[in-house]
């Protein structure tokens, strides 16, 4: 069990006893064509012991269990909950499920942190201790924590960031190793909502009058930035990393109009920014042969930053306590609630910060979110030997640092974030090209050493007709990366990878388009995850159309 795992273990559930029809969880996010046995799943549907969840090619569902475990069932999948018992008084229980076909993302709660979670597939049995597991057919990826993968031919053990494949037919699992290039990014994309899906969340309730008022404040006219306002689902990019469902209504209300919500004083808008958070977790084994040894792993998750110019407060919620994020384990900074004492400060659009909200966290934890202005980013670049850093000339997109610190100063989360005004899938051009220029800020280091900050120049030359982008990241920790990303149909997202020119370093890229001053897709932001022999890194990028 890892020390940072306690971040997610502070909330206890009501007492649950073992029974054939007991309710063990609820469906928290549902897309069409998902059923439990013979009934269609809706948000809030109860999930009972010994139930079977099936999805079609256009369906997906996320299940939250009472011990805070979550399972995201991908499209064209079949999952049966075989056994679930949990006693919140002792924190003990057992979870067993069978994935008959398809894909599953498992994010552990209390039960798995005691090593009592098990997923069976057609070719193997996966025993999980803590963390995050991605399963898709014969492929098993351990994003965080540890697991054993057992087939008829033998057993292998996976640690954080390791991958194996189970060939079946009595053959043993392949030896543990790094995942194939772009595997993690492609799996994250696989689990996000497709275009036109809303995760089962109803449309926002902002009145036409309030939408029109927001348009007038932002554009000086009733027509908005690009014509009439339209009611749309929450932007698909927010589904990467599964931003908490409880925030969906806030995000949707801000996305009902293409206008920037700018109700504060000039240069200090009241607005909601949506994006991604990344970085490096530095954790420590507390049992087994590696007891006491520290290690690093990359993380990625959703980010929502809310700025209130009237109350001079901010609130930020990051769903990135583990390698792939989780909707029921959110780290919060500051609060828009005026009665909440968590400190936050909002001076202007380039200067805001907030402290970690400690409710429910173990004693001694702390942390903060800060934004980094363009001028401060240039200073950071100069201090790291990059005086010519191509800092993003972004109008709306913002970026900065976030952290979670444990009582041990050597352990914690060292992260960066980026967030902007959401674009819509209908904003995406279908022809033409554009070059985006900006920067990357990351934390990098060896798998066991202290993470250090690094910056690099970022470019993405996008061919909207071919739906591809050529990405270059230069000078990031003395490494240059070149690769491609693929624009995802029906969304504003893109995923891909880039190979480095030092050793076997490889960068996975997950990002999306956001609004700019002159174009509804004038800016972009996202995260990078870097792997290599004895090397790990994670960070964020921001870029704007070259002017």
Rosetta blueprint (number, residue, H / E / L):
1 X L
2 X E
3 X H
4 X H
5 X H
6 X H
7 X H
8 X H
9 X L
10 X L
11 X L
12 X L
13 X L
14 X L
15 X L
16 X L
17 X L
18 X L
19 X L
20 X L
21 X L
22 X L
23 X E
24 X E
25 X E
26 X E
27 X E
28 X E
29 X E
30 X E
31 X E
32 X L
33 X L
34 X E
35 X E
36 X E
37 X L
38 X L
39 X E
40 X E
41 X L
42 X L
43 X L
44 X L
45 X L
46 X E
47 X E
48 X E
49 X L
50 X L
51 X L
52 X E
53 X E
54 X E
55 X E
56 X L
57 X L
58 X L
59 X L
60 X E
61 X E
62 X E
63 X E
64 X E
65 X E
66 X L
67 X L
68 X L
69 X L
70 X E
71 X E
72 X E
73 X E
74 X L
75 X L
76 X L
77 X L
78 X E
79 X E
80 X E
81 X E
82 X E
83 X E
84 X E
85 X E
86 X E
87 X E
88 X L
89 X L
90 X L
91 X L
92 X E
93 X E
94 X E
95 X E
96 X E
97 X E
98 X E
99 X E
100 X E
101 X E
102 X L
103 X E
104 X E
105 X E
106 X E
107 X E
108 X L
109 X L
110 X H
111 X H
112 X H
113 X H
114 X L
115 X L
116 X L
117 X E
118 X E
119 X E
120 X E
121 X L
122 X L
123 X L
124 X L
125 X E
126 X E
127 X E
128 X E
129 X E
130 X E
131 X E
132 X E
133 X E
134 X E
135 X E
136 X E
137 X L
138 X L
139 X E
140 X E
141 X E
142 X E
143 X E
144 X E
145 X E
146 X E
147 X E
148 X E
149 X E
150 X E
151 X E
152 X L
153 X L
154 X E
155 X E
156 X E
157 X E
158 X E
159 X L
160 X L
161 X L
162 X E
163 X E
164 X E
165 X E
166 X L
167 X L
168 X L
169 X L
170 X L
171 X L
172 X L
173 X L
174 X L
175 X L
176 X L
177 X E
178 X L
179 X L
180 X L
181 X L
182 X L
183 X H
184 X H
185 X H
186 X H
187 X H
188 X H
189 X H
190 X H
191 X H
192 X L
193 X L
194 X L
195 X L
196 X L
197 X L
198 X L
199 X L
200 X L
201 X L
202 X L
203 X L
204 X L
205 X L
206 X L
207 X L
208 X H
209 X H
210 X H
211 X H
212 X H
213 X H
214 X H
215 X H
216 X H
217 X H
218 X H
219 X H
220 X L
221 X L
222 X L
223 X L
224 X L
225 X L
226 X L
227 X L
228 X L
229 X L
230 X L
231 X L
232 X L
233 X L
234 X L
235 X L
236 X H
237 X H
238 X H
239 X H
240 X L
241 X L
242 X L
243 X L
244 X L
245 X H
246 X H
247 X H
248 X H
249 X H
250 X H
251 X H
252 X H
253 X H
254 X H
255 X H
256 X L
257 X L
258 X L
259 X L
260 X L
261 X L
262 X L
263 X L
264 X L
265 X L
266 X L
267 X L
268 X L
269 X L
270 X L
271 X E
272 X E
273 X E
274 X E
275 X E
276 X E
277 X E
278 X E
279 X E
280 X E
281 X E
282 X E
283 X E
284 X E
285 X E
286 X L
287 X L
288 X L
289 X L
290 X L
291 X L
292 X L
293 X L
294 X E
295 X E
296 X E
297 X E
298 X E
299 X E
300 X E
301 X E
302 X E
303 X E
304 X E
305 X E
306 X E
307 X E
308 X E
309 X L
310 X L
311 X L
312 X L
313 X E
314 X E
315 X E
316 X E
317 X E
318 X E
319 X L
320 X L
321 X L
322 X L
323 X L
324 X L
325 X L
326 X L
327 X L
328 X L
329 X L
330 X L
331 X E
332 X E
333 X E
334 X E
335 X L
336 X L
337 X L
338 X L
339 X L
340 X L
341 X L
342 X L
343 X L
344 X E
345 X E
346 X E
347 X E
348 X E
349 X L
350 X L
351 X E
352 X E
353 X E
354 X E
355 X E
356 X E
357 X L
358 X L
359 X L
360 X L
361 X L
362 X L
363 X L
364 X L
365 X L
366 X E
367 X L
368 X E
369 X E
370 X E
371 X E
372 X L
373 X L
374 X H
375 X H
376 X H
377 X H
378 X H
379 X H
380 X H
381 X H
382 X H
383 X H
384 X L
385 X L
386 X L
387 X L
388 X L
389 X L
390 X L
391 X L
392 X L
393 X L
394 X L
395 X L
396 X L
397 X L
398 X E
399 X E
400 X E
401 X E
402 X E
403 X E
404 X E
405 X E
406 X L
407 X L
408 X L
409 X L
410 X L
411 X L
412 X E
413 X E
414 X E
415 X E
416 X E
417 X E
418 X E
419 X E
420 X E
421 X L
422 X E
423 X L
424 X L
425 X H
426 X H
427 X H
428 X L
429 X L
430 X L
431 X L
432 X L
433 X E
434 X E
435 X E
436 X E
437 X E
438 X E
439 X E
440 X E
441 X E
442 X E
443 X E
444 X E
445 X E
446 X L
447 X L
448 X L
449 X L
450 X L
451 X L
452 X E
453 X E
454 X E
455 X E
456 X E
457 X E
458 X E
459 X E
460 X E
461 X E
462 X E
463 X E
464 X L
465 X L
466 X L
467 X L
468 X E
469 X E
470 X E
471 X E
472 X E
473 X E
474 X E
475 X E
476 X E
477 X L
478 X L
479 X E
480 X E
481 X E
482 X E
483 X E
484 X E
485 X E
486 X E
487 X E
488 X L
489 X L
490 X L
491 X L
492 X L
493 X E
494 X E
495 X E
496 X E
497 X E
498 X E
499 X E
500 X E
501 X L
502 X L
503 X L
504 X L
505 X L
506 X E
507 X E
508 X E
509 X E
510 X E
511 X E
512 X E
513 X E
514 X E
515 X L
516 X L
517 X L
518 X L
519 X L
520 X L
521 X L
522 X L
523 X E
524 X E
525 X E
526 X E
527 X E
528 X E
529 X E
530 X E
531 X E
532 X E
533 X L
534 X L
535 X E
536 X E
537 X E
538 X E
539 X E
540 X E
541 X E
542 X E
543 X E
544 X E
545 X E
546 X L
547 X L
